[in-house]
């Protein structure tokens, strides 16, 4: 029987981090002043093995999970990732296998990932201005590498892609129409995400949030939009361009929280289970795995843990959450 948490929410989606490393140092996720050359990333032996990941995914699928998304860090940095994708694509019950990436390694890996059974790709794209890209991502890698990755993914059969843009007031909110035009022309679905206070190192301020309603007004004034049905558990509200040139999504996680429909769990690369993007505590599943426990014990443990879940951070953000410790986004992939 599928477990329900304390607020009656089922467990349907799992976001699985395969590495805590990244080749970017985006200011809203892994600022270089924190994640510098001396930062201690997880050693290889601390990571879940492919076999351990596949075993856990089978257990999660048995509890009702049908959607699986691979994240990081930057997931394409995990060696032999297509081999893991092949293993996960074969798990009964997993209907939707997706991956979120910064895109720079897609020219090398997109064909192998597609052949291994990956169904969908999401690429982060916060700007179309090369100089601004260098500043936001704090990397020597050029924007052209991301754009080449997007094209490589399209050529490999991933399409339409989802392009994720985190908007920040005074940083890239002047590119709303430019980014939307790019996605329309390329046939991809752009999703604008409100800047969130994930972790404790990204310098979040409420004043930096560009509300989804404001984004909608700007888009609708340029290209009239028609509302789409929002599936249960979806984080983005979808809109179709009235002229038929694709769709756009708005993720209003700050101004219009969707905690009450959240059906996803998050598993870090070292096997810690988090029941909220803003969680402080976690359940060490790797310890149970390597402690010799059987699948039945792990299934019971996961079901018990989910039933106790009462997370609704975003609903409480303004009154009860200032100063609370939170897991960094680089550990659980946003």
Secondary structure by P-SEA (a helix, b strand, c coil): ccccccccccccbbbbbccccccccccccccccccccccccccccccccaaaaaaaaaaaaaacccbbbbbccccccccaaaaaaaaaaacccccccccccccccccccaaaaaaacccbbbbbbccccaaaaaaaacccccaaaaaaaaaaaaaaccccbbbbbbccccccccaaaaaaaaaaaabbbbbbbccccccccccccccccccaaaaaaaaaaabbbbbcccccccccbbbbccccccbbbbbccccccccccccbbbbcccbbbbccccccccccaaaaaaccccaaaaaaaaaaaaaacccccccccccccccccccccccccc
